[in-house]
Amino acid sequence: MRNLLQDCQFNNCMHLEEPGCAIKAAVIAGDIAAERYASYVTILDSMNE
Ligand SMILES: [Zn+2]
């Protein structure tokens, strides 16, 4: 998962709603399991609090 996140072209991308995000595209394409992305978002949420 960490390597996949680094595939994103944007250094500061949160991989949430950014247009052109490689991670979002990979989730939609099925290259990243939706549940793995969901857990990433959950971790991100907890870090933002
Ligand atoms: Zn991204």
N, CA, C, O and the ligand as a Tripos MOL2 file, in Angstrom:
@<TRIPOS>MOLECULE
protein
  197   195    50     0     0
PROTEIN
NO_CHARGES

@<TRIPOS>ATOM
      1 N           0.8420   -1.2030    0.0000 N.3       1 MET1
      2 CA          0.0000    0.0000    0.0000 C.3       1 MET1
      3 C           0.8750    1.2500    0.0000 C.2       1 MET1
      4 O           0.5960    2.2040   -0.7260 O.2       1 MET1
      5 N           1.9310    1.2480    0.8120 N.am      2 ARG2
      6 CA          2.8020    2.4190    0.8620 C.3       2 ARG2
      7 C           3.4160    2.7000   -0.5090 C.2       2 ARG2
      8 O           3.4850    3.8530   -0.9350 O.2       2 ARG2
      9 N           3.8600    1.6510   -1.1980 N.am      3 ASN3
     10 CA          4.4380    1.8350   -2.5220 C.3       3 ASN3
     11 C           3.4060    2.3910   -3.5040 C.2       3 ASN3
     12 O           3.7140    3.2500   -4.3300 O.2       3 ASN3
     13 N           2.1910    1.8880   -3.3970 N.am      4 LEU4
     14 CA          1.1420    2.3740   -4.2840 C.3       4 LEU4
     15 C           0.8760    3.8530   -4.0440 C.2       4 LEU4
     16 O           0.6440    4.6080   -4.9880 O.2       4 LEU4
     17 N           0.9100    4.2640   -2.7860 N.am      5 LEU5
     18 CA          0.6870    5.6720   -2.4820 C.3       5 LEU5
     19 C           1.7680    6.5320   -3.1290 C.2       5 LEU5
     20 O           1.4980    7.6490   -3.5710 O.2       5 LEU5
     21 N           2.9840    6.0110   -3.1830 N.am      6 GLN6
     22 CA          4.0820    6.7810   -3.7650 C.3       6 GLN6
     23 C           3.9680    6.8730   -5.2850 C.2       6 GLN6
     24 O           4.6600    7.6710   -5.9170 O.2       6 GLN6
     25 N           3.0930    6.0530   -5.8690 N.am      7 ASP7
     26 CA          2.8860    6.1420   -7.3100 C.3       7 ASP7
     27 C           2.1650    7.4220   -7.7030 C.2       7 ASP7
     28 O           2.2230    7.8460   -8.8570 O.2       7 ASP7
     29 N           1.4990    8.0240   -6.7580 N.am      8 CYS8
     30 CA          0.7470    9.2320   -7.0710 C.3       8 CYS8
     31 C           1.7000   10.3350   -7.5050 C.2       8 CYS8
     32 O           2.7780   10.5100   -6.9370 O.2       8 CYS8
     33 N           1.2810   11.0710   -8.5190 N.am      9 GLN9
     34 CA          2.1430   12.1060   -9.0910 C.3       9 GLN9
     35 C           2.2710   13.3250   -8.1880 C.2       9 GLN9
     36 O           3.1710   14.1430   -8.3760 O.2       9 GLN9
     37 N           1.3840   13.4530   -7.2180 N.am     10 PHE10
     38 CA          1.3940   14.6410   -6.3880 C.3      10 PHE10
     39 C           2.0410   14.3510   -5.0420 C.2      10 PHE10
     40 O           1.5700   13.4880   -4.3010 O.2      10 PHE10
     41 N           3.1210   15.0660   -4.7170 N.am     11 ASN11
     42 CA          3.8120   14.8510   -3.4500 C.3      11 ASN11
     43 C           2.9180   15.1660   -2.2560 C.2      11 ASN11
     44 O           2.9910   14.5120   -1.2160 O.2      11 ASN11
     45 N           2.0820   16.1730   -2.4250 N.am     12 ASN12
     46 CA          1.2560   16.6050   -1.3040 C.3      12 ASN12
     47 C          -0.1880   16.1340   -1.4220 C.2      12 ASN12
     48 O          -1.0870   16.6720   -0.7750 O.2      12 ASN12
     49 N          -0.3950   15.1200   -2.2610 N.am     13 CYS13
     50 CA         -1.7570   14.6570   -2.4990 C.3      13 CYS13
     51 C          -2.2440   13.8220   -1.3170 C.2      13 CYS13
     52 O          -1.5150   12.9690   -0.8100 O.2      13 CYS13
     53 N          -3.4690   14.0710   -0.8830 N.am     14 MET14
     54 CA         -4.0630   13.2890    0.1920 C.3      14 MET14
     55 C          -4.8370   12.0910   -0.3630 C.2      14 MET14
     56 O          -5.3410   11.2640    0.3970 O.2      14 MET14
     57 N          -4.9260   12.0060   -1.6590 N.am     15 HIS15
     58 CA         -5.5920   10.8960   -2.3450 C.3      15 HIS15
     59 C          -7.0710   10.8140   -1.9700 C.2      15 HIS15
     60 O          -7.6250    9.7210   -1.8490 O.2      15 HIS15
     61 N          -7.6880   11.9360   -1.7920 N.am     16 LEU16
     62 CA         -9.1080   11.9420   -1.4390 C.3      16 LEU16
     63 C          -9.9600   12.4200   -2.6180 C.2      16 LEU16
     64 O         -10.6720   11.6300   -3.2380 O.2      16 LEU16
     65 N          -9.8830   13.7040   -2.9160 N.am     17 GLU17
     66 CA        -10.7420   14.2570   -3.9750 C.3      17 GLU17
     67 C          -9.9320   14.9400   -5.0740 C.2      17 GLU17
     68 O         -10.4990   15.5570   -5.9750 O.2      17 GLU17
     69 N          -8.5790   14.8260   -4.9970 N.am     18 GLU18
     70 CA         -7.7660   15.5280   -5.9710 C.3      18 GLU18
     71 C          -7.9860   14.9750   -7.3840 C.2      18 GLU18
     72 O          -7.8880   13.7670   -7.5960 O.2      18 GLU18
     73 N          -8.2840   15.8570   -8.3530 N.am     19 PRO19
     74 CA         -8.4120   15.3810   -9.7320 C.3      19 PRO19
     75 C          -7.0680   14.8800  -10.2450 C.2      19 PRO19
     76 O          -6.0410   15.5190  -10.0190 O.2      19 PRO19
     77 N          -7.0670   13.7520  -10.9270 N.am     20 GLY20
     78 CA         -5.8460   13.2050  -11.4820 C.3      20 GLY20
     79 C          -5.0490   12.3730  -10.5130 C.2      20 GLY20
     80 O          -3.9370   11.9510  -10.8280 O.2      20 GLY20
     81 N          -5.6000   12.1260   -9.3270 N.am     21 CYS21
     82 CA         -4.8810   11.3400   -8.3270 C.3      21 CYS21
     83 C          -4.7410    9.8860   -8.7860 C.2      21 CYS21
     84 O          -5.7300    9.2360   -9.1250 O.2      21 CYS21
     85 N          -3.5070    9.3870   -8.7930 N.am     22 ALA22
     86 CA         -3.2450    8.0260   -9.2600 C.3      22 ALA22
     87 C          -3.8430    6.9890   -8.3190 C.2      22 ALA22
     88 O          -4.2150    5.8950   -8.7430 O.2      22 ALA22
     89 N          -3.9320    7.3360   -7.0570 N.am     23 ILE23
     90 CA         -4.4650    6.3850   -6.0830 C.3      23 ILE23
     91 C          -5.9640    6.2030   -6.2720 C.2      23 ILE23
     92 O          -6.4640    5.0780   -6.2850 O.2      23 ILE23
     93 N          -6.6730    7.3080   -6.4170 N.am     24 LYS24
     94 CA         -8.1120    7.2100   -6.6760 C.3      24 LYS24
     95 C          -8.3640    6.4220   -7.9560 C.2      24 LYS24
     96 O          -9.2680    5.5880   -8.0100 O.2      24 LYS24
     97 N          -7.5700    6.6860   -8.9770 N.am     25 ALA25
     98 CA         -7.7260    5.9930  -10.2480 C.3      25 ALA25
     99 C          -7.4750    4.4960  -10.0780 C.2      25 ALA25
    100 O          -8.1700    3.6750  -10.6750 O.2      25 ALA25
    101 N          -6.4800    4.1440   -9.2620 N.am     26 ALA26
    102 CA         -6.1530    2.7390   -9.0400 C.3      26 ALA26
    103 C          -7.2650    2.0290   -8.2800 C.2      26 ALA26
    104 O          -7.5470    0.8580   -8.5320 O.2      26 ALA26
    105 N          -7.8920    2.7380   -7.3530 N.am     27 VAL27
    106 CA         -9.0180    2.1420   -6.6120 C.3      27 VAL27
    107 C         -10.1740    1.8940   -7.5650 C.2      27 VAL27
    108 O         -10.7900    0.8290   -7.5490 O.2      27 VAL27
    109 N         -10.4620    2.8840   -8.3910 N.am     28 ILE28
    110 CA        -11.5600    2.7530   -9.3510 C.3      28 ILE28
    111 C         -11.2640    1.6270  -10.3440 C.2      28 ILE28
    112 O         -12.1610    0.8770  -10.7290 O.2      28 ILE28
    113 N         -10.0030    1.5170  -10.7540 N.am     29 ALA29
    114 CA         -9.6130    0.4930  -11.7190 C.3      29 ALA29
    115 C          -9.5220   -0.8840  -11.0860 C.2      29 ALA29
    116 O          -9.4480   -1.8900  -11.7910 O.2      29 ALA29
    117 N          -9.5260   -0.9350   -9.7380 N.am     30 GLY30
    118 CA         -9.4290   -2.2160   -9.0590 C.3      30 GLY30
    119 C          -8.0020   -2.6250   -8.7540 C.2      30 GLY30
    120 O          -7.7740   -3.7310   -8.2640 O.2      30 GLY30
    121 N          -7.0260   -1.7540   -9.0350 N.am     31 ASP31
    122 CA         -5.6280   -2.0670   -8.7450 C.3      31 ASP31
    123 C          -5.3290   -1.9750   -7.2510 C.2      31 ASP31
    124 O          -4.3900   -2.6020   -6.7590 O.2      31 ASP31
    125 N          -6.1240   -1.1980   -6.5410 N.am     32 ILE32
    126 CA         -6.0380   -1.1400   -5.0900 C.3      32 ILE32
    127 C          -7.3880   -1.5860   -4.5390 C.2      32 ILE32
    128 O          -8.4270   -1.0880   -4.9730 O.2      32 ILE32
    129 N          -7.3830   -2.5100   -3.5950 N.am     33 ALA33
    130 CA         -8.6260   -2.9740   -3.0010 C.3      33 ALA33
    131 C          -9.3420   -1.8160   -2.3180 C.2      33 ALA33
    132 O          -8.7260   -1.0290   -1.5990 O.2      33 ALA33
    133 N         -10.6320   -1.7230   -2.5460 N.am     34 ALA34
    134 CA        -11.4060   -0.6200   -1.9780 C.3      34 ALA34
    135 C         -11.2930   -0.6010   -0.4640 C.2      34 ALA34
    136 O         -11.2780    0.4690    0.1430 O.2      34 ALA34
    137 N         -11.2130   -1.7740    0.1530 N.am     35 GLU35
    138 CA        -11.1410   -1.7930    1.6150 C.3      35 GLU35
    139 C          -9.7770   -1.3050    2.1150 C.2      35 GLU35
    140 O          -9.6790   -0.7600    3.2140 O.2      35 GLU35
    141 N          -8.7280   -1.4980    1.3130 N.am     36 ARG36
    142 CA         -7.4210   -0.9640    1.7010 C.3      36 ARG36
    143 C          -7.4360    0.5570    1.6030 C.2      36 ARG36
    144 O          -6.8930    1.2480    2.4650 O.2      36 ARG36
    145 N          -8.0500    1.0650    0.5630 N.am     37 TYR37
    146 CA         -8.1710    2.5120    0.4340 C.3      37 TYR37
    147 C          -9.0070    3.0710    1.5800 C.2      37 TYR37
    148 O          -8.6890    4.1210    2.1380 O.2      37 TYR37
    149 N         -10.0760    2.3610    1.9250 N.am     38 ALA38
    150 CA        -10.9370    2.8100    3.0140 C.3      38 ALA38
    151 C         -10.1620    2.8690    4.3290 C.2      38 ALA38
    152 O         -10.3520    3.7900    5.1230 O.2      38 ALA38
    153 N          -9.2880    1.8870    4.5580 N.am     39 SER39
    154 CA         -8.5090    1.8980    5.7950 C.3      39 SER39
    155 C          -7.4920    3.0360    5.7720 C.2      39 SER39
    156 O          -7.1970    3.6340    6.8070 O.2      39 SER39
    157 N          -6.9600    3.3300    4.5930 N.am     40 TYR40
    158 CA         -6.0560    4.4770    4.4690 C.3      40 TYR40
    159 C          -6.7860    5.7620    4.8460 C.2      40 TYR40
    160 O          -6.2570    6.5900    5.5880 O.2      40 TYR40
    161 N          -8.0140    5.9250    4.3280 N.am     41 VAL41
    162 CA         -8.7860    7.1330    4.6150 C.3      41 VAL41
    163 C          -9.0870    7.2240    6.1060 C.2      41 VAL41
    164 O          -9.0650    8.3100    6.6850 O.2      41 VAL41
    165 N          -9.3660    6.0900    6.7190 N.am     42 THR42
    166 CA         -9.6400    6.0670    8.1570 C.3      42 THR42
    167 C          -8.4140    6.5210    8.9470 C.2      42 THR42
    168 O          -8.5330    7.2960    9.8960 O.2      42 THR42
    169 N          -7.2360    6.0350    8.5520 N.am     43 ILE43
    170 CA         -5.9890    6.4260    9.2180 C.3      43 ILE43
    171 C          -5.7570    7.9280    9.0370 C.2      43 ILE43
    172 O          -5.3680    8.6310    9.9700 O.2      43 ILE43
    173 N          -6.0040    8.3950    7.8210 N.am     44 LEU44
    174 CA         -5.8310    9.8180    7.5310 C.3      44 LEU44
    175 C          -6.7450   10.6520    8.4160 C.2      44 LEU44
    176 O          -6.3280   11.6670    8.9730 O.2      44 LEU44
    177 N          -7.9860   10.2190    8.5420 N.am     45 ASP45
    178 CA         -8.9470   10.9410    9.3760 C.3      45 ASP45
    179 C          -8.4460   11.0200   10.8190 C.2      45 ASP45
    180 O          -8.5380   12.0700   11.4560 O.2      45 ASP45
    181 N          -7.9200    9.9120   11.3290 N.am     46 SER46
    182 CA         -7.4940    9.8930   12.7200 C.3      46 SER46
    183 C          -6.2630   10.7800   12.9160 C.2      46 SER46
    184 O          -6.0780   11.3410   13.9960 O.2      46 SER46
    185 N          -5.4200   10.9150   11.8910 N.am     47 MET47
    186 CA         -4.2580   11.7840   12.0080 C.3      47 MET47
    187 C          -4.6570   13.2500   11.9600 C.2      47 MET47
    188 O          -3.9680   14.1050   12.5170 O.2      47 MET47
    189 N          -5.7680   13.5400   11.2960 N.am     48 ASN48
    190 CA         -6.2050   14.9320   11.1570 C.3      48 ASN48
    191 C          -6.8990   15.4380   12.4130 C.2      48 ASN48
    192 O          -7.0940   16.6420   12.5780 O.2      48 ASN48
    193 N          -7.2650   14.5360   13.2790 N.am     49 GLU49
    194 CA         -8.0090   14.9670   14.4730 C.3      49 GLU49
    195 C          -7.0860   15.4210   15.6030 C.2      49 GLU49
    196 O          -7.5600   15.8110   16.6690 O.2      49 GLU49
    197 ZN         -3.0860   11.0830   -4.8120 Zn       50 ZN50
@<TRIPOS>BOND
     1     1     2 1
     2     2     3 1
     3     3     4 2
     4     3     5 am
     5     5     6 1
     6     6     7 1
     7     7     8 2
     8     7     9 am
     9     9    10 1
    10    10    11 1
    11    11    12 2
    12    11    13 am
    13    13    14 1
    14    14    15 1
    15    15    16 2
    16    15    17 am
    17    17    18 1
    18    18    19 1
    19    19    20 2
    20    19    21 am
    21    21    22 1
    22    22    23 1
    23    23    24 2
    24    23    25 am
    25    25    26 1
    26    26    27 1
    27    27    28 2
    28    27    29 am
    29    29    30 1
    30    30    31 1
    31    31    32 2
    32    31    33 am
    33    33    34 1
    34    34    35 1
    35    35    36 2
    36    35    37 am
    37    37    38 1
    38    38    39 1
    39    39    40 2
    40    39    41 am
    41    41    42 1
    42    42    43 1
    43    43    44 2
    44    43    45 am
    45    45    46 1
    46    46    47 1
    47    47    48 2
    48    47    49 am
    49    49    50 1
    50    50    51 1
    51    51    52 2
    52    51    53 am
    53    53    54 1
    54    54    55 1
    55    55    56 2
    56    55    57 am
    57    57    58 1
    58    58    59 1
    59    59    60 2
    60    59    61 am
    61    61    62 1
    62    62    63 1
    63    63    64 2
    64    63    65 am
    65    65    66 1
    66    66    67 1
    67    67    68 2
    68    67    69 am
    69    69    70 1
    70    70    71 1
    71    71    72 2
    72    71    73 am
    73    73    74 1
    74    74    75 1
    75    75    76 2
    76    75    77 am
    77    77    78 1
    78    78    79 1
    79    79    80 2
    80    79    81 am
    81    81    82 1
    82    82    83 1
    83    83    84 2
    84    83    85 am
    85    85    86 1
    86    86    87 1
    87    87    88 2
    88    87    89 am
    89    89    90 1
    90    90    91 1
    91    91    92 2
    92    91    93 am
    93    93    94 1
    94    94    95 1
    95    95    96 2
    96    95    97 am
    97    97    98 1
    98    98    99 1
    99    99   100 2
   100    99   101 am
   101   101   102 1
   102   102   103 1
   103   103   104 2
   104   103   105 am
   105   105   106 1
   106   106   107 1
   107   107   108 2
   108   107   109 am
   109   109   110 1
   110   110   111 1
   111   111   112 2
   112   111   113 am
   113   113   114 1
   114   114   115 1
   115   115   116 2
   116   115   117 am
   117   117   118 1
   118   118   119 1
   119   119   120 2
   120   119   121 am
   121   121   122 1
   122   122   123 1
   123   123   124 2
   124   123   125 am
   125   125   126 1
   126   126   127 1
   127   127   128 2
   128   127   129 am
   129   129   130 1
   130   130   131 1
   131   131   132 2
   132   131   133 am
   133   133   134 1
   134   134   135 1
   135   135   136 2
   136   135   137 am
   137   137   138 1
   138   138   139 1
   139   139   140 2
   140   139   141 am
   141   141   142 1
   142   142   143 1
   143   143   144 2
   144   143   145 am
   145   145   146 1
   146   146   147 1
   147   147   148 2
   148   147   149 am
   149   149   150 1
   150   150   151 1
   151   151   152 2
   152   151   153 am
   153   153   154 1
   154   154   155 1
   155   155   156 2
   156   155   157 am
   157   157   158 1
   158   158   159 1
   159   159   160 2
   160   159   161 am
   161   161   162 1
   162   162   163 1
   163   163   164 2
   164   163   165 am
   165   165   166 1
   166   166   167 1
   167   167   168 2
   168   167   169 am
   169   169   170 1
   170   170   171 1
   171   171   172 2
   172   171   173 am
   173   173   174 1
   174   174   175 1
   175   175   176 2
   176   175   177 am
   177   177   178 1
   178   178   179 1
   179   179   180 2
   180   179   181 am
   181   181   182 1
   182   182   183 1
   183   183   184 2
   184   183   185 am
   185   185   186 1
   186   186   187 1
   187   187   188 2
   188   187   189 am
   189   189   190 1
   190   190   191 1
   191   191   192 2
   192   191   193 am
   193   193   194 1
   194   194   195 1
   195   195   196 2
@<TRIPOS>SUBSTRUCTURE
     1 MET1         2 RESIDUE 1 A MET
     2 ARG2         6 RESIDUE 1 A ARG
     3 ASN3        10 RESIDUE 1 A ASN
     4 LEU4        14 RESIDUE 1 A LEU
     5 LEU5        18 RESIDUE 1 A LEU
     6 GLN6        22 RESIDUE 1 A GLN
     7 ASP7        26 RESIDUE 1 A ASP
     8 CYS8        30 RESIDUE 1 A CYS
     9 GLN9        34 RESIDUE 1 A GLN
    10 PHE10       38 RESIDUE 1 A PHE
    11 ASN11       42 RESIDUE 1 A ASN
    12 ASN12       46 RESIDUE 1 A ASN
    13 CYS13       50 RESIDUE 1 A CYS
    14 MET14       54 RESIDUE 1 A MET
    15 HIS15       58 RESIDUE 1 A HIS
    16 LEU16       62 RESIDUE 1 A LEU
    17 GLU17       66 RESIDUE 1 A GLU
    18 GLU18       70 RESIDUE 1 A GLU
    19 PRO19       74 RESIDUE 1 A PRO
    20 GLY20       78 RESIDUE 1 A GLY
    21 CYS21       82 RESIDUE 1 A CYS
    22 ALA22       86 RESIDUE 1 A ALA
    23 ILE23       90 RESIDUE 1 A ILE
    24 LYS24       94 RESIDUE 1 A LYS
    25 ALA25       98 RESIDUE 1 A ALA
    26 ALA26      102 RESIDUE 1 A ALA
    27 VAL27      106 RESIDUE 1 A VAL
    28 ILE28      110 RESIDUE 1 A ILE
    29 ALA29      114 RESIDUE 1 A ALA
    30 GLY30      118 RESIDUE 1 A GLY
    31 ASP31      122 RESIDUE 1 A ASP
    32 ILE32      126 RESIDUE 1 A ILE
    33 ALA33      130 RESIDUE 1 A ALA
    34 ALA34      134 RESIDUE 1 A ALA
    35 GLU35      138 RESIDUE 1 A GLU
    36 ARG36      142 RESIDUE 1 A ARG
    37 TYR37      146 RESIDUE 1 A TYR
    38 ALA38      150 RESIDUE 1 A ALA
    39 SER39      154 RESIDUE 1 A SER
    40 TYR40      158 RESIDUE 1 A TYR
    41 VAL41      162 RESIDUE 1 A VAL
    42 THR42      166 RESIDUE 1 A THR
    43 ILE43      170 RESIDUE 1 A ILE
    44 LEU44      174 RESIDUE 1 A LEU
    45 ASP45      178 RESIDUE 1 A ASP
    46 SER46      182 RESIDUE 1 A SER
    47 MET47      186 RESIDUE 1 A MET
    48 ASN48      190 RESIDUE 1 A ASN
    49 GLU49      194 RESIDUE 1 A GLU
    50 ZN50       197 GROUP 0 **** ****
